[in-house]
Amino acid sequence: MRTRLAALLFFFAPAMAFTVGVRAVEMENKPLPPVPAIGGNWDAWATAHMPLRQQAVRANVFLTESLFGHAPAYGHGYPKVIEGEDDWLYFGDDVTEACHQRRPISETIDALRRLGERVEAAGKRFVLTVAPDKTTISPQWLPARFPGRRCLLDRKAEFWTALQAANLPGYVDLRTPLEQLQRETGKPAYWRTDSHWTDRAAALYAAEVARALDPDLAAETDLVFTGQAHREGDLGPLLGAPREELIDRYELARDGAPRYEPKTVLIGDSFTRNSMPWLRPYFANLTYQRNDGPVEWDDAETVIVEIVERHLVGGSSALLDSG
């Protein structure tokens, strides 16, 4: 009787919740997928939009951590979130991408080169940058052991060695200045409960791109501390338990400063999206486009591309096929 009741709840509870207004929420560091085409991935759409999914994830995390002492694993057997020391959280996709690559790193480097050459052949200025993973810049709180640790470290080393030796068109390094920022400030460049970088690191990203375009853009530019605030990171919900932290907030002051005039298209992911308050003040004409779908740069004079490290280590970035 209990088994039948559990089965009925499993299949019909989401439907009943939907009828009373319960809707799915974003949980996996990306927006809910739109309705697919007839031949599209309906399984993924249905899973993402299932009501009560967040509650089910929370229950699964609680049971798995209670019984086994770690977060549950999904997909290829790697956890969605790696729980580190001092309540630090890391995005499990760093491991999944590294340990289940879609293409060799050498092919990824070749694809990036073709992308840059294609843009430059069209008479446009090209800038390429890589947003390093949190596991690369702030790894000191990672646990000593977790599934996929060895292949994560090996693939990261292979990727950065290949990237530094490639001399790609328009490449702007962010790893070195981010590591320098941590050393100089004594503070992490990434938030404890989030997969993304801090305000100061976002401002550094904007400044490095601007400097590559025109060193004079650094004039009359100040980063102003505006206080502290509580912020909920994007990794807690993947554990079914939101986590907050107290963070430092900054604003960019550029009143009267020069701006980059050529029409610019900036193609990036959530790192760029979150950094727009620090990027926009440097540009007179800037358009942001997501790098995981169709992009248009025909009428742009300058094209800037940002791709997060994990999507290059794993070879999964959609832009790798556009060159």
KEKE-3310 file (N, C-alpha, C; in steps of 0.2 Angstrom, whole numbers, plus 5000, padded with zeros to 4 digits):
npx = (5004:5010:5020:5012:5006:5017:5021:5010:5011:5023:5021:5009:5010:5018:5009:4997:5002:5005:4993:4988:4996:5009:5026:5040:5057:5072:5087:5099:5110:5107:5095:5078:5074:5067:5051:5054:5057:5047:5055:5064:5073:5063:5063:5073:5067:5055:5060:5066:5056:5048:5036:5039:5052:5063:5060:5061:5075:5081:5077:5083:5097:5098:5095:5106:5117:5116:5117:5128:5138:5141:5137:5124:5127:5125:5121:5135:5140:5146:5145:5133:5137:5152:5156:5166:5179:5176:5163:5163:5158:5158:5156:5150:5150:5163:5171:5163:5164:5178:5181:5173:5176:5170:5178:5195:5207:5217:5209:5200:5208:5212:5199:5196:5206:5202:5190:5194:5201:5192:5183:5192:5196:5184:5186:5185:5189:5195:5193:5197:5193:5195:5185:5191:5188:5181:5187:5200:5205:5202:5206:5209:5200:5194:5189:5200:5198:5188:5176:5182:5193:5207:5207:5201:5211:5222:5217:5214:5227:5233:5225:5227:5241:5241:5234:5241:5252:5248:5246:5234:5223:5220:5219:5216:5223:5215:5218:5230:5230:5219:5223:5234:5226:5220:5231:5236:5225:5222:5210:5197:5194:5182:5165:5160:5149:5144:5146:5153:5163:5169:5163:5174:5182:5175:5175:5189:5190:5182:5191:5203:5199:5195:5208:5215:5209:5210:5222:5221:5208:5208:5209:5203:5195:5188:5186:5173:5170:5155:5149:5143:5133:5120:5120:5113:5120:5122:5124:5120:5105:5106:5109:5098:5096:5097:5111:5118:5129:5140:5144:5156:5152:5154:5155:5158:5166:5165:5163:5163:5174:5184:5176:5175:5172:5169:5157:5152:5151:5148:5150:5146:5145:5137:5146:5150:5137:5134:5144:5141:5137:5150:5156:5149:5151:5163:5160:5154:5144:5138:5133:5126:5127:5122:5133:5128:5120:5113:5122:5125:5136:5138:5136:5145:5160:5169:5172:5170:5174:5169:5172:5168:5180:5177:5169:5177:5188:5180:5176:5163:5157:5146:5151:5163:5160:5157:5167)
npy = (4994:5006:5008:5009:5021:5030:5029:5035:5048:5052:5053:5061:5072:5083:5087:5091:5101:5110:5114:5122:5133:5132:5134:5130:5134:5143:5134:5129:5137:5143:5150:5144:5132:5136:5132:5117:5113:5102:5091:5092:5092:5086:5080:5086:5098:5096:5091:5102:5111:5105:5106:5108:5103:5109:5107:5093:5091:5097:5087:5076:5080:5081:5068:5061:5067:5065:5051:5048:5058:5067:5078:5073:5064:5067:5063:5060:5055:5064:5077:5090:5101:5105:5103:5113:5117:5128:5132:5134:5133:5125:5124:5110:5107:5111:5100:5089:5094:5094:5080:5073:5077:5085:5087:5086:5096:5102:5103:5113:5124:5126:5129:5141:5149:5149:5156:5169:5173:5173:5183:5194:5193:5199:5212:5217:5222:5211:5203:5192:5183:5173:5168:5162:5147:5146:5135:5136:5149:5151:5139:5135:5131:5119:5102:5089:5077:5072:5066:5065:5073:5071:5071:5083:5092:5088:5091:5105:5110:5106:5113:5127:5128:5125:5136:5147:5145:5147:5159:5166:5176:5192:5189:5191:5190:5185:5177:5179:5193:5191:5182:5190:5201:5194:5191:5204:5210:5201:5195:5184:5182:5177:5173:5165:5157:5156:5153:5163:5178:5191:5208:5217:5209:5208:5221:5222:5213:5221:5232:5226:5222:5234:5241:5234:5237:5251:5260:5273:5273:5270:5282:5294:5285:5276:5264:5262:5259:5254:5249:5235:5220:5207:5193:5180:5166:5157:5143:5137:5134:5123:5113:5113:5121:5137:5148:5161:5175:5188:5202:5213:5228:5237:5251:5258:5273:5284:5297:5309:5303:5296:5286:5271:5272:5265:5254:5240:5223:5212:5196:5184:5174:5170:5176:5188:5194:5196:5206:5217:5230:5235:5235:5242:5257:5260:5260:5268:5263:5248:5232:5217:5200:5183:5169:5156:5154:5159:5171:5188:5199:5206:5220:5226:5235:5231:5216:5207:5192:5182:5168:5155:5146:5132:5128:5128:5119:5108:5108:5112:5124:5133:5142:5137:5130:5139:5145)
npz = (5000:5004:4995:4983:4986:4987:4974:4967:4972:4967:4953:4952:4961:4956:4945:4952:4960:4950:4945:4956:4955:4957:4951:4941:4945:4941:4942:4939:4936:4924:4913:4912:4900:4884:4876:4866:4848:4838:4836:4846:4862:4872:4884:4893:4893:4900:4912:4918:4919:4929:4942:4959:4958:4964:4978:4978:4974:4986:4996:4991:4992:5006:5011:5004:5009:5022:5023:5016:5017:5007:4993:4981:4966:4948:4931:4923:4935:4943:4956:4956:4964:4972:4988:4998:5010:5024:5021:5007:4991:4975:4957:4950:4936:4932:4934:4927:4913:4911:4913:4904:4890:4875:4864:4859:4867:4859:4847:4851:4853:4840:4834:4840:4835:4821:4823:4827:4816:4806:4810:4809:4796:4790:4792:4804:4821:4833:4849:4861:4876:4891:4904:4919:4928:4944:4951:4946:4950:4963:4971:4984:4994:4990:4993:4999:4992:4979:4967:4951:4953:4949:4934:4932:4936:4928:4915:4916:4917:4905:4896:4899:4897:4883:4878:4882:4874:4861:4855:4851:4840:4845:4859:4876:4892:4907:4918:4924:4929:4938:4948:4953:4958:4969:4977:4980:4987:4996:4997:4991:4973:4969:4973:4988:4989:4976:4958:4951:4948:4959:4963:4962:4954:4942:4938:4936:4924:4915:4914:4909:4896:4891:4892:4882:4871:4870:4878:4884:4889:4902:4909:4921:4929:4942:4954:4966:4983:4989:5000:5010:5007:5009:5000:4989:4983:4967:4969:4980:4978:4969:4978:4984:4995:4998:5000:5009:5009:5015:5006:4998:4990:4974:4963:4947:4943:4931:4926:4913:4907:4894:4881:4872:4855:4842:4835:4845:4847:4860:4865:4876:4891:4907:4915:4908:4907:4921:4923:4916:4922:4925:4912:4903:4905:4898:4885:4870:4861:4863:4862:4870:4868:4870:4871:4869:4859:4843:4835:4830:4821:4810:4807:4816:4822:4830:4838:4853:4862:4875:4884:4896:4905:4908:4897:4887:4891:4891:4878:4874:4870:4860:4851:4846:4835:4826:4819)
capx = (5000:5014:5023:5008:5005:5023:5021:5005:5013:5029:5018:5004:5011:5019:5003:4993:5005:5005:4986:4987:5000:5017:5029:5047:5062:5079:5091:5106:5115:5105:5088:5073:5074:5060:5048:5058:5054:5044:5060:5069:5074:5057:5064:5076:5062:5050:5063:5068:5050:5043:5034:5041:5058:5067:5059:5064:5082:5082:5076:5088:5103:5097:5096:5112:5123:5115:5119:5135:5142:5143:5131:5122:5130:5121:5123:5141:5143:5149:5140:5132:5141:5157:5156:5173:5180:5174:5157:5164:5155:5161:5151:5152:5151:5170:5173:5160:5167:5185:5182:5170:5176:5167:5183:5202:5209:5220:5204:5197:5212:5211:5193:5196:5210:5198:5185:5197:5203:5186:5181:5197:5195:5179:5188:5183:5194:5193:5196:5195:5196:5193:5184:5193:5184:5182:5192:5206:5208:5202:5205:5212:5195:5192:5191:5206:5196:5181:5175:5185:5198:5213:5206:5200:5218:5226:5214:5215:5234:5233:5221:5231:5247:5240:5231:5247:5257:5244:5246:5228:5222:5216:5218:5217:5223:5212:5220:5236:5228:5214:5228:5237:5221:5219:5237:5237:5220:5221:5203:5196:5191:5176:5161:5160:5143:5142:5151:5155:5168:5166:5162:5181:5185:5171:5178:5195:5188:5181:5197:5208:5196:5196:5215:5217:5206:5213:5225:5218:5201:5209:5209:5197:5191:5189:5182:5171:5167:5148:5146:5142:5126:5119:5119:5112:5124:5119:5126:5115:5099:5108:5109:5091:5096:5100:5116:5119:5135:5140:5149:5158:5149:5158:5153:5163:5165:5169:5160:5168:5180:5183:5173:5177:5167:5167:5151:5155:5147:5151:5147:5148:5140:5134:5151:5149:5131:5135:5149:5139:5138:5157:5158:5145:5153:5169:5158:5148:5140:5139:5128:5128:5124:5124:5137:5126:5115:5114:5125:5126:5141:5139:5137:5149:5166:5173:5169:5173:5171:5171:5170:5171:5185:5175:5166:5183:5191:5176:5175:5156:5155:5143:5155:5168:5157:5155:5173)
capy = (5000:5012:5008:5012:5028:5034:5030:5040:5055:5054:5055:5066:5078:5089:5089:5094:5107:5115:5116:5127:5138:5131:5134:5128:5140:5142:5130:5126:5142:5145:5151:5139:5132:5138:5126:5115:5111:5095:5086:5094:5089:5087:5077:5091:5104:5093:5090:5109:5114:5101:5109:5105:5100:5112:5103:5086:5091:5098:5081:5071:5082:5080:5061:5059:5070:5062:5044:5046:5063:5072:5080:5068:5064:5066:5063:5056:5053:5070:5081:5097:5106:5102:5107:5113:5119:5134:5133:5136:5129:5125:5122:5103:5106:5111:5093:5086:5096:5091:5073:5071:5082:5084:5087:5087:5103:5105:5105:5119:5130:5127:5132:5148:5153:5150:5161:5175:5174:5174:5190:5199:5193:5203:5219:5219:5221:5205:5202:5185:5182:5167:5168:5156:5144:5147:5130:5138:5155:5151:5132:5133:5128:5113:5096:5085:5072:5072:5063:5068:5078:5070:5073:5091:5096:5087:5094:5112:5111:5105:5119:5133:5127:5126:5143:5152:5144:5147:5166:5167:5183:5196:5186:5195:5186:5187:5173:5182:5199:5189:5180:5196:5204:5190:5192:5211:5212:5196:5193:5180:5185:5173:5173:5159:5153:5157:5151:5169:5182:5197:5215:5219:5205:5210:5227:5220:5210:5226:5236:5223:5222:5241:5243:5230:5241:5258:5261:5279:5272:5270:5289:5296:5279:5274:5259:5265:5255:5257:5246:5228:5218:5200:5190:5173:5163:5152:5136:5134:5131:5117:5109:5113:5125:5143:5150:5168:5178:5195:5203:5220:5230:5242:5254:5261:5280:5287:5304:5313:5299:5294:5280:5267:5274:5260:5250:5234:5218:5208:5190:5181:5170:5173:5180:5194:5196:5199:5211:5223:5237:5238:5235:5247:5263:5261:5260:5272:5259:5241:5227:5211:5194:5177:5165:5149:5153:5162:5178:5193:5204:5209:5228:5228:5236:5227:5210:5204:5186:5179:5161:5153:5141:5125:5126:5127:5113:5102:5108:5112:5130:5133:5146:5133:5128:5145:5147)
capz = (5000:5005:4988:4978:4988:4985:4966:4965:4974:4963:4947:4952:4965:4952:4941:4957:4962:4944:4945:4961:4953:4958:4944:4941:4946:4938:4947:4936:4934:4917:4912:4910:4893:4880:4873:4860:4842:4838:4836:4851:4868:4877:4891:4896:4895:4905:4919:4920:4921:4933:4948:4965:4957:4969:4984:4977:4975:4993:4999:4989:4995:5013:5012:5002:5014:5029:5023:5013:5019:5001:4989:4976:4959:4943:4925:4923:4941:4947:4959:4953:4968:4976:4995:5001:5017:5026:5018:5000:4986:4968:4952:4948:4929:4930:4933:4921:4907:4911:4913:4898:4884:4868:4858:4862:4868:4853:4842:4854:4851:4832:4833:4843:4830:4815:4824:4827:4809:4802:4812:4807:4788:4789:4793:4811:4827:4837:4856:4864:4883:4894:4911:4922:4933:4951:4953:4944:4953:4971:4973:4990:4998:4987:4997:4997:4988:4976:4961:4945:4955:4945:4927:4932:4937:4922:4909:4917:4916:4898:4893:4900:4893:4876:4877:4883:4869:4855:4852:4847:4838:4850:4866:4882:4898:4913:4924:4928:4933:4943:4953:4956:4962:4975:4981:4982:4991:5001:4996:4985:4967:4967:4979:4992:4987:4969:4953:4947:4952:4964:4960:4960:4948:4936:4936:4933:4918:4911:4913:4905:4890:4889:4891:4876:4865:4870:4885:4886:4892:4910:4912:4925:4930:4949:4957:4972:4987:4991:5006:5010:5007:5009:4993:4989:4978:4963:4970:4985:4975:4966:4984:4987:5001:4997:5004:5008:5011:5016:5001:4997:4983:4971:4957:4943:4942:4925:4924:4909:4905:4887:4879:4865:4850:4837:4837:4847:4849:4866:4865:4882:4895:4913:4918:4905:4909:4927:4923:4912:4925:4924:4905:4899:4905:4894:4878:4868:4857:4865:4862:4873:4865:4873:4867:4868:4853:4837:4836:4824:4821:4803:4807:4821:4820:4835:4841:4859:4864:4881:4885:4902:4905:4908:4891:4882:4893:4889:4871:4873:4868:4853:4847:4843:4829:4822:4815)
cpx = (5004:5018:5019:5006:5011:5023:5016:5008:5019:5026:5013:5005:5013:5013:4998:4996:5005:4998:4984:4992:5007:5020:5037:5051:5068:5083:5098:5110:5113:5098:5084:5073:5067:5057:5052:5054:5051:5049:5065:5069:5069:5059:5068:5072:5058:5053:5064:5062:5045:5042:5037:5048:5063:5067:5062:5072:5084:5082:5081:5095:5103:5099:5103:5118:5122:5118:5126:5140:5145:5137:5130:5126:5125:5124:5129:5144:5146:5144:5139:5136:5146:5157:5163:5173:5178:5168:5158:5161:5158:5156:5154:5153:5159:5173:5170:5163:5174:5185:5178:5170:5173:5172:5190:5203:5213:5215:5200:5201:5212:5205:5193:5200:5206:5192:5188:5199:5197:5183:5186:5197:5189:5180:5186:5189:5191:5197:5193:5198:5192:5191:5186:5188:5186:5187:5199:5209:5207:5201:5207:5207:5192:5194:5197:5204:5189:5181:5178:5191:5205:5212:5204:5207:5222:5223:5215:5222:5235:5230:5225:5238:5246:5238:5237:5252:5254:5245:5240:5227:5218:5215:5220:5217:5220:5215:5225:5234:5223:5218:5231:5232:5220:5225:5238:5231:5219:5214:5202:5193:5184:5172:5161:5155:5140:5148:5155:5160:5165:5165:5169:5184:5181:5174:5185:5194:5187:5187:5202:5205:5197:5203:5217:5214:5209:5216:5222:5211:5202:5209:5203:5192:5193:5184:5180:5168:5161:5145:5146:5134:5126:5117:5118:5116:5120:5120:5122:5109:5100:5108:5102:5091:5100:5105:5117:5126:5135:5146:5151:5155:5153:5154:5159:5161:5169:5166:5165:5174:5179:5180:5175:5171:5165:5161:5154:5149:5151:5147:5150:5143:5138:5140:5151:5142:5131:5139:5147:5139:5145:5159:5155:5148:5159:5167:5153:5143:5141:5133:5130:5124:5126:5128:5134:5120:5117:5117:5126:5131:5142:5140:5141:5156:5171:5169:5173:5170:5174:5168:5172:5175:5182:5172:5171:5187:5187:5174:5167:5153:5152:5147:5161:5166:5156:5161:5174)
cpy = (5006:5013:5011:5020:5033:5035:5035:5047:5057:5056:5060:5072:5084:5092:5093:5101:5112:5118:5121:5132:5138:5130:5132:5135:5138:5139:5129:5131:5144:5146:5144:5138:5133:5131:5124:5114:5104:5090:5087:5090:5090:5085:5082:5097:5102:5093:5097:5112:5111:5105:5105:5102:5103:5108:5096:5086:5092:5091:5076:5073:5080:5073:5059:5061:5067:5055:5043:5052:5067:5073:5074:5069:5063:5065:5058:5054:5058:5074:5088:5102:5102:5106:5107:5115:5126:5136:5135:5131:5130:5122:5115:5102:5107:5104:5089:5087:5093:5084:5070:5076:5080:5084:5088:5095:5106:5107:5112:5125:5131:5131:5140:5152:5154:5156:5168:5177:5176:5181:5195:5199:5198:5210:5221:5218:5215:5205:5196:5185:5176:5169:5162:5154:5146:5142:5132:5144:5154:5143:5130:5130:5122:5107:5093:5080:5073:5069:5067:5073:5077:5073:5080:5094:5095:5091:5102:5114:5111:5111:5125:5133:5128:5133:5148:5151:5146:5154:5167:5174:5186:5194:5191:5191:5189:5183:5176:5188:5197:5186:5185:5200:5201:5191:5199:5213:5207:5194:5189:5184:5182:5173:5166:5154:5153:5155:5157:5173:5188:5203:5217:5215:5206:5216:5227:5218:5216:5231:5233:5223:5230:5243:5240:5234:5248:5260:5268:5278:5271:5276:5290:5291:5277:5269:5261:5260:5258:5254:5238:5226:5210:5198:5183:5170:5158:5145:5133:5131:5124:5111:5109:5117:5131:5145:5158:5170:5185:5197:5211:5222:5236:5245:5257:5268:5282:5293:5308:5309:5297:5287:5277:5269:5269:5256:5243:5229:5213:5202:5186:5177:5174:5178:5187:5198:5200:5205:5217:5230:5240:5238:5241:5254:5265:5261:5265:5269:5252:5237:5220:5205:5188:5172:5158:5149:5157:5169:5182:5198:5207:5217:5230:5230:5233:5221:5207:5198:5184:5172:5158:5147:5134:5123:5126:5121:5107:5102:5109:5119:5130:5137:5143:5130:5133:5147:5143)
cpz = (5000:4998:4983:4980:4986:4977:4964:4967:4969:4956:4947:4956:4961:4948:4946:4959:4956:4944:4950:4960:4955:4951:4946:4942:4943:4944:4945:4933:4926:4917:4910:4903:4890:4878:4866:4854:4843:4839:4842:4857:4873:4884:4895:4898:4900:4912:4922:4923:4926:4940:4954:4964:4963:4976:4984:4977:4982:4997:4997:4992:5002:5014:5010:5007:5020:5029:5021:5014:5013:4997:4984:4970:4954:4937:4924:4930:4945:4950:4956:4957:4972:4983:4998:5008:5018:5023:5010:4996:4979:4963:4949:4940:4927:4929:4928:4915:4906:4910:4907:4893:4878:4862:4862:4863:4862:4847:4844:4852:4844:4831:4835:4838:4824:4817:4824:4820:4805:4803:4809:4799:4786:4790:4800:4816:4831:4844:4859:4871:4886:4902:4915:4927:4940:4954:4951:4948:4961:4973:4980:4995:4996:4992:4994:4992:4986:4970:4955:4947:4950:4938:4927:4932:4931:4916:4910:4915:4908:4894:4893:4897:4886:4874:4877:4877:4862:4851:4848:4845:4843:4857:4871:4888:4904:4919:4928:4932:4939:4949:4956:4960:4969:4980:4984:4987:4997:5002:4990:4979:4965:4974:4982:4990:4980:4964:4950:4952:4955:4960:4957:4954:4942:4934:4933:4925:4913:4909:4909:4898:4887:4887:4884:4870:4864:4877:4888:4890:4900:4913:4916:4926:4938:4950:4964:4976:4990:4997:5006:5010:5007:5002:4993:4982:4973:4964:4975:4983:4972:4972:4987:4993:4999:5002:5003:5011:5011:5011:5001:4990:4981:4965:4954:4942:4936:4922:4920:4906:4897:4886:4872:4860:4845:4840:4839:4849:4854:4866:4871:4885:4901:4916:4915:4907:4916:4928:4919:4916:4925:4917:4902:4899:4901:4887:4876:4864:4858:4865:4865:4869:4869:4869:4866:4863:4847:4838:4830:4825:4815:4803:4813:4818:4824:4838:4847:4861:4870:4882:4892:4901:4904:4901:4885:4884:4890:4881:4869:4870:4861:4849:4844:4837:4824:4817:4808)
residu = (MET:ARG:THR:ARG:LEU:ALA:ALA:LEU:LEU:PHE:PHE:PHE:ALA:PRO:ALA:MET:ALA:PHE:THR:VAL:GLY:VAL:ARG:ALA:VAL:GLU:MET:GLU:ASN:LYS:PRO:LEU:PRO:PRO:VAL:PRO:ALA:ILE:GLY:GLY:ASN:TRP:ASP:ALA:TRP:ALA:THR:ALA:HIS:MET:PRO:LEU:ARG:GLN:GLN:ALA:VAL:ARG:ALA:ASN:VAL:PHE:LEU:THR:GLU:SER:LEU:PHE:GLY:HIS:ALA:PRO:ALA:TYR:GLY:HIS:GLY:TYR:PRO:LYS:VAL:ILE:GLU:GLY:GLU:ASP:ASP:TRP:LEU:TYR:PHE:GLY:ASP:ASP:VAL:THR:GLU:ALA:CYS:HIS:GLN:ARG:ARG:PRO:ILE:SER:GLU:THR:ILE:ASP:ALA:LEU:ARG:ARG:LEU:GLY:GLU:ARG:VAL:GLU:ALA:ALA:GLY:LYS:ARG:PHE:VAL:LEU:THR:VAL:ALA:PRO:ASP:LYS:THR:THR:ILE:SER:PRO:GLN:TRP:LEU:PRO:ALA:ARG:PHE:PRO:GLY:ARG:ARG:CYS:LEU:LEU:ASP:ARG:LYS:ALA:GLU:PHE:TRP:THR:ALA:LEU:GLN:ALA:ALA:ASN:LEU:PRO:GLY:TYR:VAL:ASP:LEU:ARG:THR:PRO:LEU:GLU:GLN:LEU:GLN:ARG:GLU:THR:GLY:LYS:PRO:ALA:TYR:TRP:ARG:THR:ASP:SER:HIS:TRP:THR:ASP:ARG:ALA:ALA:ALA:LEU:TYR:ALA:ALA:GLU:VAL:ALA:ARG:ALA:LEU:ASP:PRO:ASP:LEU:ALA:ALA:GLU:THR:ASP:LEU:VAL:PHE:THR:GLY:GLN:ALA:HIS:ARG:GLU:GLY:ASP:LEU:GLY:PRO:LEU:LEU:GLY:ALA:PRO:ARG:GLU:GLU:LEU:ILE:ASP:ARG:TYR:GLU:LEU:ALA:ARG:ASP:GLY:ALA:PRO:ARG:TYR:GLU:PRO:LYS:THR:VAL:LEU:ILE:GLY:ASP:SER:PHE:THR:ARG:ASN:SER:MET:PRO:TRP:LEU:ARG:PRO:TYR:PHE:ALA:ASN:LEU:THR:TYR:GLN:ARG:ASN:ASP:GLY:PRO:VAL:GLU:TRP:ASP:ASP:ALA:GLU:THR:VAL:ILE:VAL:GLU:ILE:VAL:GLU:ARG:HIS:LEU:VAL:GLY:GLY:SER:SER:ALA:LEU:LEU:ASP:SER:GLY)
# end
